[in-house]
Amino acid sequence: MSTKTIEEKQYLIRFKANTKSHLTVLDHDICSTNCPDKLCTLFCPGEVYKWEGARMQVGYEGCHECGSCRIGCPHENIKWEYPLGGHGIVFRLA
């Protein structure tokens, strides 16, 4: 059986999360006042960014390390770094 959908492919990855996030929203006020579409909640394949209340929540533990948030944020308001060695996404072949 071949894997076809993105959702099915996401079941093939595992995460070894660090206790400290490698993703940082630099200024939460920019998200609330200057970004009505909250684009990071749409283009992140790991659904890491969630708008909750008046603040952007970052679930870095599920980051796919694609870097789309660092490129796609129209306000350059997300700082993205590689996770510390030994942490992050782990790919499995099936």
C-alpha positions as CSV (number, residue, x, y, z in Angstrom):
1,M,0.0,0.0,0.0
2,S,1.5,3.3,-1.0
3,T,1.1,6.5,1.0
4,K,-0.7,9.2,-1.0
5,T,-2.0,12.0,1.1
6,I,-0.1,14.5,3.2
7,E,-2.0,13.4,6.3
8,E,-1.0,9.8,5.7
9,K,2.6,10.8,5.2
10,Q,2.6,12.8,8.4
11,Y,2.0,9.5,10.3
12,L,5.5,8.4,9.1
13,I,7.3,11.1,11.0
14,R,8.2,11.4,14.7
15,F,9.4,14.2,16.8
16,K,12.0,14.4,19.5
17,A,11.2,17.7,21.0
18,N,13.6,19.8,23.1
19,T,12.3,21.5,26.2
20,K,13.1,24.9,24.6
21,S,11.4,26.1,21.5
22,H,13.4,26.8,18.3
23,L,10.5,29.0,17.1
24,T,9.8,32.5,18.4
25,V,7.1,35.0,17.6
26,L,9.0,38.2,18.0
27,D,6.1,40.6,18.7
28,H,2.7,39.3,19.5
29,D,1.2,42.8,18.9
30,I,2.1,42.6,15.2
31,C,0.1,39.4,14.9
32,S,-2.9,40.9,16.6
33,T,-2.9,44.3,15.0
34,N,-1.1,44.0,11.6
35,C,-1.9,40.5,10.4
36,P,-5.7,39.9,10.1
37,D,-5.3,36.7,8.0
38,K,-2.8,35.0,10.4
39,L,-1.1,33.4,7.4
40,C,1.2,31.2,9.5
41,T,-1.9,29.3,10.7
42,L,-2.6,28.5,7.1
43,F,0.7,27.6,5.4
44,C,2.5,25.6,8.2
45,P,2.2,21.9,7.3
46,G,2.6,20.9,10.9
47,E,-0.1,23.2,12.1
48,V,2.3,24.6,14.7
49,Y,0.8,28.1,14.8
50,K,-2.6,28.6,16.4
51,W,-4.4,31.8,17.2
52,E,-5.9,31.6,20.6
53,G,-7.5,34.5,22.3
54,A,-5.3,37.5,21.7
55,R,-2.1,35.6,21.2
56,M,-0.3,33.3,18.7
57,Q,0.5,30.0,20.3
58,V,3.4,28.0,19.0
59,G,3.4,24.2,19.3
60,Y,7.1,23.8,18.3
61,E,7.0,20.1,19.2
62,G,5.4,19.2,15.9
63,C,7.5,21.4,13.7
64,H,8.5,19.8,10.3
65,E,11.5,22.1,10.1
66,C,10.5,23.2,6.6
67,G,11.2,26.9,7.3
68,S,8.0,28.1,5.6
69,C,7.2,30.3,8.6
70,R,10.4,32.2,8.4
71,I,9.8,32.8,4.7
72,G,6.0,33.2,4.7
73,C,5.4,35.6,7.5
74,P,4.7,38.9,5.7
75,H,6.0,40.8,8.7
76,E,9.2,38.8,9.3
77,N,7.9,38.3,12.8
78,I,8.9,34.7,13.3
79,K,12.4,33.7,14.3
80,W,13.2,30.2,13.1
81,E,16.3,28.3,14.2
82,Y,17.3,24.6,13.8
83,P,16.5,22.6,16.9
84,L,19.5,21.7,19.1
85,G,21.4,18.6,17.9
86,G,19.6,15.3,18.5
87,H,16.2,17.1,18.6
88,G,13.6,17.8,16.0
89,I,11.9,15.8,13.3
90,V,12.7,12.1,12.7
91,F,11.7,10.6,9.4
92,R,10.8,6.9,9.1
93,L,10.6,5.1,5.8
94,A,7.6,2.8,5.1
